Amino acid sequence: MGIRIIELNEASKKNLLADLLKRSPSNYTEYEGTVREIIANVRQRGDASIFEYAEKFDHAKLDKDSFKVSESEIEAALKEVGDELLGVMKKSMDNIREFHECQKRQSFFTTRADGAILGQRITPISRVGVYVPGGKAVYPSSVLMNVVPALVAGVEEIIMTTPCGPDGKVNSNVLAAAHLLGIKNIYKTGGAQAIAALAFGTESIPKVDKIVGPGNIFVALAKREVYGHVSIDSIAGPSEIMVLADETANPRFVAADLLSQAEHDELASAILVTTSKELAEKVSEEIDGFLKVLSRSEIISKSLENYGYALIAKNMDDAYDVVNEIASEHLELVTANPWETMTKIKNAGAIFLGSYSSEPLGDYFAGPNHVLPTNGTAKFFSPLSVDDFIKKSSVISFSEEALAKVHKDIEAFAKAEQLTAHANSIAVRFE
């Protein structure tokens, strides 16, 4: 099977972009009615509706006593996970924290001789909801990536929601990651109902100010629906990897990296862009070999069939153009001089340079956030960061002397907009 190899030209680029954009959550309008109904039900009936949805979707019987994860459940999870994985998680957490500490901003003030003081005050968001998915795979790494920047920003209260299994238990790895981060408030609910509970509050779950975390199409649409009532991080689409490689690249490494994202789900995209047809053919052969041994080969095969491509560009300028147009979530630069290549890149969620900066390094361990813009939104969105958990207030303080210098200008501007009360508010001070 391998990966389909196509010549890159205007027609193939246009078709590819149209194909990839089909995966956007905005295109799944058939689910919008269901999502709105769930949100309205949770908003109206609170915990009772959450318990009903847990039984319907997760086949779990919950009540007010079992809804919140208990200390004993966390202790049992820690024993199951064991010291080795806990140690790895802690190292990862430390790397993530160290990186995000560098993103912290300070409030600032400027003063003028006439007594005017202007500034920007930075304060953390008070309460954040973190959604952790269940289903096909569970991601304790996402727990670390979503929570650490919030803690670095100074968020006081973090509420976590995650679906449980039919036995009422939450994945042990997820609970272990939450424990390392000091999260005490973890509730057993998933899907659109969890997003609604965080956005509007229930008897058990307090209303939050912002919701972060990945999820399925119902979660994505629910986040879009509640945006404005609360803030959200983004509306994430399926995972993506693009590898820009020249003839110097190791085809085995490139193939392995493409498959690292294709295994997420059938909608994930894996794209190689290269000027070397020979490299593309070797990568395709390596993919065939890996598919015989990888445990998720069925998902990978579907993903490659749907959204896997090796694009052969006439020259590197054409390659740069398509890379910037697709604006991939993850972009690997495997060229003779990747740092020089990076100067040509305008749009990407995260950029990995060289043969030994494989994409999973960013997923788990390096430190930069793995919550990244998808579906071309890297053209205008950024990775999750400390900035997502702060808010800025402008500060203005004028003395009489400072206002006296400009009051006529302000009054003239206000009158030009026919807002005479605005003008009067300034003028009364100089009667």
C-alpha positions as CSV (number, residue, x, y, z in Angstrom):
1,M,0.0,0.0,0.0
2,G,2.6,2.6,1.1
3,I,1.7,6.2,0.5
4,R,0.3,7.7,-2.6
5,I,2.8,9.7,-4.6
6,I,1.6,12.7,-6.6
7,E,3.2,15.5,-8.6
8,L,2.7,18.9,-6.9
9,N,1.1,21.4,-9.2
10,E,-1.7,24.0,-8.9
11,A,-4.5,21.5,-9.5
12,S,-3.2,18.9,-7.1
13,K,-2.5,21.5,-4.4
14,K,-6.0,22.9,-4.7
15,N,-7.5,19.4,-4.5
16,L,-5.4,18.5,-1.5
17,L,-6.3,21.7,0.4
18,A,-10.0,21.1,-0.2
19,D,-9.6,17.4,0.9
20,L,-7.9,18.4,4.2
21,L,-10.4,21.1,5.0
22,K,-13.2,18.5,4.9
23,R,-11.9,17.3,8.3
24,S,-12.7,20.7,10.0
25,P,-15.2,20.4,12.9
26,S,-17.2,23.2,11.2
27,N,-18.2,20.7,8.5
28,Y,-20.0,18.3,10.8
29,T,-23.2,20.2,10.9
30,E,-25.3,17.1,11.3
31,Y,-24.2,16.8,14.9
32,E,-25.0,20.4,15.9
33,G,-28.6,19.8,16.8
34,T,-27.6,16.9,19.1
35,V,-24.9,19.0,20.8
36,R,-27.3,21.9,21.4
37,E,-29.9,19.6,22.9
38,I,-27.3,18.1,25.3
39,I,-26.1,21.6,26.3
40,A,-29.6,22.8,27.0
41,N,-30.5,19.7,29.0
42,V,-27.4,20.0,31.2
43,R,-28.0,23.8,31.6
44,Q,-31.5,23.1,32.8
45,R,-31.2,19.9,34.8
46,G,-27.6,19.9,36.0
47,D,-26.2,16.8,37.6
48,A,-29.3,14.7,36.9
49,S,-28.8,15.0,33.1
50,I,-25.0,14.3,33.5
51,F,-25.8,11.0,35.3
52,E,-28.3,10.0,32.5
53,Y,-25.7,10.7,29.8
54,A,-23.1,8.7,31.7
55,E,-25.5,5.7,31.6
56,K,-26.4,6.3,28.0
57,F,-23.0,6.9,26.5
58,D,-20.5,5.4,29.0
59,H,-22.8,2.6,30.3
60,A,-21.8,3.8,33.9
61,K,-24.1,4.3,36.8
62,L,-23.1,7.5,38.7
63,D,-24.6,9.4,41.6
64,K,-23.6,12.4,43.6
65,D,-21.3,10.2,45.8
66,S,-19.4,8.5,43.0
67,F,-19.4,11.4,40.5
68,K,-16.2,13.0,41.8
69,V,-13.0,11.0,41.8
70,S,-12.1,10.0,45.4
71,E,-8.7,10.0,47.2
72,S,-8.9,6.2,47.4
73,E,-9.4,6.0,43.6
74,I,-6.3,8.2,43.0
75,E,-4.3,6.0,45.5
76,A,-5.3,2.9,43.6
77,A,-4.4,4.5,40.3
78,L,-0.9,5.4,41.6
79,K,-0.2,1.8,42.6
80,E,-1.4,0.5,39.2
81,V,0.8,3.0,37.3
82,G,3.9,2.3,39.2
83,D,7.0,4.3,40.0
84,E,8.7,4.0,36.7
85,L,6.0,5.7,34.6
86,L,5.4,8.2,37.4
87,G,9.1,9.1,37.2
88,V,8.9,9.6,33.4
89,M,5.8,11.8,33.8
90,K,7.5,13.9,36.4
91,K,10.5,14.5,34.2
92,S,8.1,15.5,31.4
93,M,6.2,17.8,33.7
94,D,9.5,19.5,34.8
95,N,10.5,20.1,31.2
96,I,7.1,21.5,30.3
97,R,7.2,23.8,33.4
98,E,10.7,25.0,32.7
99,F,9.8,25.9,29.1
100,H,6.5,27.7,30.1
101,E,8.2,29.6,32.9
102,C,10.0,31.5,30.1
103,Q,6.6,32.7,28.7
104,K,5.6,34.5,31.8
105,R,4.8,38.2,31.3
106,Q,5.1,41.0,33.8
107,S,2.7,43.9,34.3
108,F,4.2,47.2,33.3
109,F,3.8,51.0,33.9
110,T,5.1,54.0,32.2
111,T,5.2,57.5,33.8
112,R,5.3,60.9,32.3
113,A,6.6,64.2,33.7
114,D,3.1,65.7,33.7
115,G,1.8,63.0,36.1
116,A,0.2,60.6,33.7
117,I,0.7,56.9,34.4
118,L,-0.2,54.3,31.9
119,G,0.2,50.6,32.2
120,Q,-0.9,47.0,31.7
121,R,-1.9,44.8,34.6
122,I,-1.7,41.0,34.1
123,T,-3.7,38.7,36.2
124,P,-4.4,35.0,35.9
125,I,-7.8,33.6,35.0
126,S,-9.5,32.4,38.3
127,R,-11.0,29.0,37.4
128,V,-10.2,26.8,34.4
129,G,-11.9,23.6,33.2
130,V,-9.7,20.9,31.6
131,Y,-11.3,18.3,29.5
132,V,-9.5,15.0,29.2
133,P,-10.9,12.6,26.5
134,G,-11.5,8.8,26.9
135,G,-12.4,6.5,24.0
136,K,-9.9,5.1,21.5
137,A,-6.9,6.3,23.4
138,V,-6.2,8.2,26.6
139,Y,-3.6,10.9,26.8
140,P,-2.0,11.7,30.2
141,S,0.5,13.7,28.2
142,S,-2.3,16.1,27.4
143,V,-3.2,16.5,31.1
144,L,0.4,17.8,31.6
145,M,0.3,20.0,28.6
146,N,-3.0,21.6,29.4
147,V,-2.5,22.1,33.1
148,V,1.2,23.1,33.5
149,P,0.8,26.4,31.7
150,A,-2.3,27.2,33.7
151,L,-0.3,26.6,37.0
152,V,2.6,28.7,35.7
153,A,0.2,31.5,34.9
154,G,-1.1,31.3,38.5
155,V,-4.6,29.9,37.9
156,E,-6.1,29.3,41.4
157,E,-8.6,26.5,40.6
158,I,-8.6,23.8,38.0
159,I,-11.6,21.5,37.4
160,M,-11.0,18.4,35.4
161,T,-13.6,16.3,33.6
162,T,-13.0,12.9,31.9
163,P,-15.3,10.0,31.0
164,C,-15.2,6.8,33.1
165,G,-15.6,3.2,31.9
166,P,-18.7,1.1,32.6
167,D,-17.1,0.1,35.9
168,G,-17.2,3.8,37.0
169,K,-13.4,4.0,36.9
170,V,-11.2,6.6,35.3
171,N,-8.0,5.7,33.4
172,S,-5.2,5.3,36.0
173,N,-2.6,7.1,33.9
174,V,-4.8,10.1,33.6
175,L,-5.4,10.1,37.4
176,A,-1.7,9.7,38.1
177,A,-0.9,12.8,35.9
178,A,-3.6,14.8,37.6
179,H,-2.1,13.8,41.0
180,L,1.4,14.9,40.0
181,L,-0.1,18.3,39.1
182,G,-2.1,18.6,42.4
183,I,-5.5,18.5,40.8
184,K,-8.2,17.6,43.4
185,N,-11.4,18.2,41.6
186,I,-11.9,15.5,38.9
187,Y,-15.4,14.6,37.7
188,K,-16.5,11.6,35.7
189,T,-18.1,13.0,32.7
190,G,-17.2,13.3,29.0
191,G,-18.5,14.6,25.7
192,A,-20.7,17.7,25.0
193,Q,-22.3,17.2,28.5
194,A,-19.0,17.8,30.2
195,I,-18.3,20.9,28.2
196,A,-21.8,22.2,29.1
197,A,-21.3,21.4,32.8
198,L,-18.0,23.4,32.9
199,A,-19.5,26.3,30.9
200,F,-22.7,26.7,33.0
201,G,-22.1,24.8,36.2
202,T,-24.1,22.1,37.9
203,E,-24.8,21.2,41.5
204,S,-21.4,19.5,41.7
205,I,-19.3,21.2,39.0
206,P,-18.6,24.9,39.4
207,K,-18.8,27.2,36.4
208,V,-15.4,27.9,35.0
209,D,-14.0,30.9,33.1
210,K,-12.2,29.0,30.4
211,I,-12.2,25.5,28.9
212,V,-9.2,23.8,27.4
213,G,-8.4,20.3,26.2
214,P,-8.9,18.0,23.2
215,G,-11.9,15.8,22.4
216,N,-14.0,14.2,19.7
217,I,-16.4,16.0,17.3
218,F,-19.1,16.4,20.0
219,V,-16.6,18.1,22.3
220,A,-15.3,20.3,19.6
221,L,-18.8,21.5,18.6
222,A,-19.8,21.9,22.2
223,K,-16.8,24.2,22.8
224,R,-17.8,26.2,19.8
225,E,-21.3,26.5,21.1
226,V,-20.4,27.7,24.6
227,Y,-17.7,30.2,23.4
228,G,-18.7,33.6,24.7
229,H,-20.3,32.2,27.9
230,V,-16.7,31.1,28.6
231,S,-13.4,31.3,26.8
232,I,-12.0,28.3,25.1
233,D,-8.5,27.3,23.8
234,S,-9.4,26.3,20.3
235,I,-11.7,24.0,18.3
236,A,-9.2,21.3,17.4
237,G,-9.4,19.1,14.3
238,P,-7.7,15.8,13.7
239,S,-4.0,15.5,14.1
240,E,-1.6,16.4,11.3
241,I,2.1,15.9,10.4
242,M,4.0,17.3,7.5
243,V,7.6,16.4,6.7
244,L,9.6,18.6,4.4
245,A,12.6,16.6,3.3
246,D,15.3,16.7,0.6
247,E,17.4,13.9,-0.8
248,T,19.6,13.8,2.3
249,A,16.8,12.6,4.5
250,N,16.7,9.0,6.0
251,P,13.6,7.4,4.4
252,R,13.1,5.0,7.4
253,F,13.1,7.9,9.8
254,V,10.7,9.9,7.6
255,A,8.3,6.9,7.3
256,A,8.3,6.3,11.0
257,D,7.5,9.9,11.7
258,L,4.6,10.1,9.3
259,L,3.1,7.0,10.9
260,S,3.5,8.5,14.4
261,Q,0.5,10.8,13.7
262,A,-1.4,8.6,11.2
263,E,-2.0,6.2,14.2
264,H,-4.1,8.8,16.0
265,D,-7.3,8.1,14.0
266,E,-8.6,7.6,10.5
267,L,-8.9,11.4,9.9
268,A,-5.3,12.2,10.8
269,S,-3.2,13.5,7.9
270,A,0.4,12.5,7.1
271,I,2.1,14.4,4.3
272,L,5.6,14.3,2.9
273,V,6.8,17.2,0.7
274,T,10.0,16.6,-1.2
275,T,11.8,17.4,-4.4
276,S,13.2,13.8,-4.6
277,K,10.9,11.2,-6.2
278,E,13.5,8.6,-5.1
279,L,13.1,9.5,-1.5
280,A,9.3,9.4,-1.8
281,E,9.4,5.9,-3.2
282,K,11.8,4.7,-0.5
283,V,9.6,6.2,2.2
284,S,6.6,4.4,0.7
285,E,8.5,1.1,0.9
286,E,9.4,1.7,4.5
287,I,5.8,2.4,5.4
288,D,4.8,-1.0,4.0
289,G,7.4,-2.6,6.2
290,F,6.2,-0.8,9.4
291,L,2.5,-1.6,8.7
292,K,3.3,-5.3,9.1
293,V,4.5,-4.8,12.7
294,L,2.8,-1.8,14.2
295,S,-0.2,-2.5,16.5
296,R,-2.4,0.2,15.1
297,S,-1.8,-0.6,11.5
298,E,-5.5,-0.8,10.7
299,I,-6.1,2.8,11.8
300,I,-2.8,3.9,10.1
301,S,-3.8,2.2,6.8
302,K,-7.2,4.0,6.8
303,S,-5.6,7.3,7.7
304,L,-3.0,7.0,4.8
305,E,-5.8,5.9,2.5
306,N,-7.8,9.0,3.4
307,Y,-5.2,11.7,4.0
308,G,-1.7,10.4,3.3
309,Y,0.3,11.9,0.5
310,A,3.9,12.2,-0.8
311,L,4.0,15.4,-2.8
312,I,6.8,15.7,-5.4
313,A,7.6,19.4,-5.9
314,K,9.5,20.8,-8.9
315,N,11.8,22.8,-6.7
316,M,12.1,23.9,-3.0
317,D,10.3,27.2,-3.6
318,D,7.2,25.2,-4.7
319,A,7.7,23.0,-1.6
320,Y,7.8,26.0,0.7
321,D,4.6,27.4,-0.8
322,V,2.6,24.3,-0.2
323,V,4.0,23.9,3.3
324,N,2.9,27.5,4.2
325,E,-0.4,27.0,2.5
326,I,-1.3,23.8,4.4
327,A,0.0,25.3,7.7
328,S,0.4,21.9,9.4
329,E,0.0,21.3,13.1
330,H,3.4,19.5,13.2
331,L,6.1,20.3,10.7
332,E,9.4,18.4,10.5
333,L,12.3,19.9,8.4
334,V,14.6,17.1,7.4
335,T,16.9,18.9,5.0
336,A,20.7,19.4,4.6
337,N,20.4,22.7,6.5
338,P,17.1,22.7,8.5
339,W,17.8,26.1,10.2
340,E,18.1,27.8,6.8
341,T,15.0,26.0,5.6
342,M,13.1,27.3,8.7
343,T,13.6,30.9,7.5
344,K,11.2,30.1,4.6
345,I,8.5,28.8,6.9
346,K,5.7,31.2,7.9
347,N,2.9,28.9,9.1
348,A,3.2,25.8,11.4
349,G,2.0,24.9,14.9
350,A,5.4,23.3,15.9
351,I,8.6,23.0,13.9
352,F,11.0,20.1,14.4
353,L,14.5,20.6,13.0
354,G,16.7,17.8,11.8
355,S,16.7,14.0,11.8
356,Y,16.7,13.6,15.6
357,S,13.9,16.0,16.4
358,S,11.1,13.5,15.8
359,E,7.6,14.7,16.4
360,P,6.8,12.5,19.4
361,L,9.6,14.3,21.2
362,G,7.3,17.3,21.2
363,D,4.2,15.2,22.2
364,Y,5.8,13.9,25.4
365,F,8.9,15.4,26.6
366,A,10.8,18.3,25.1
367,G,8.8,21.0,26.9
368,P,7.0,23.2,24.3
369,N,3.3,22.6,24.3
370,H,1.7,19.9,22.1
371,V,-1.7,21.6,22.0
372,L,-1.3,23.1,18.6
373,P,-3.5,24.8,15.9
374,T,-4.9,22.3,13.3
375,N,-6.7,22.5,9.9
376,G,-4.7,25.4,8.6
377,T,-5.3,27.6,11.6
378,A,-1.6,27.9,12.3
379,K,-1.9,30.9,9.9
380,F,-3.4,32.8,12.7
381,F,-3.4,30.7,15.9
382,S,-0.5,29.7,18.2
383,P,0.3,26.8,20.5
384,L,-1.3,26.7,24.0
385,S,0.8,28.8,26.3
386,V,0.8,30.8,29.6
387,D,-0.8,33.6,27.6
388,D,-4.0,31.5,27.3
389,F,-4.4,31.6,31.1
390,I,-3.9,35.3,31.8
391,K,-5.9,38.4,31.1
392,K,-4.7,41.9,30.7
393,S,-6.2,45.1,32.1
394,S,-5.2,48.5,30.8
395,V,-4.4,51.0,33.6
396,I,-4.9,54.8,33.1
397,S,-4.1,57.5,35.6
398,F,-4.0,61.2,34.6
399,S,-3.2,64.2,36.8
400,E,-5.1,67.5,36.4
401,E,-2.0,68.9,34.7
402,A,-1.9,66.0,32.2
403,L,-5.6,66.2,31.4
404,A,-5.5,70.0,31.0
405,K,-3.1,69.6,28.1
406,V,-5.4,67.4,26.1
407,H,-9.0,68.1,27.2
408,K,-9.9,70.2,24.2
409,D,-8.7,67.5,21.8
410,I,-10.8,64.9,23.6
411,E,-13.9,67.1,23.6
412,A,-13.5,67.8,19.9
413,F,-13.2,64.1,19.1
414,A,-16.3,63.3,21.2
415,K,-18.4,66.1,19.5
416,A,-17.3,64.8,16.1
417,E,-18.9,61.5,17.1
418,Q,-22.0,63.4,18.4
419,L,-21.4,62.0,21.9
420,T,-21.9,65.2,23.8
421,A,-22.0,63.4,27.2
422,H,-18.6,62.1,26.5
423,A,-17.4,65.6,25.8
424,N,-19.2,67.0,28.9
425,S,-17.5,64.4,31.2
426,I,-14.2,66.0,30.3
427,A,-15.3,69.6,30.1
428,V,-16.9,69.8,33.6
429,R,-13.4,69.4,35.1
430,F,-12.3,72.7,33.5
431,E,-15.3,74.9,34.0
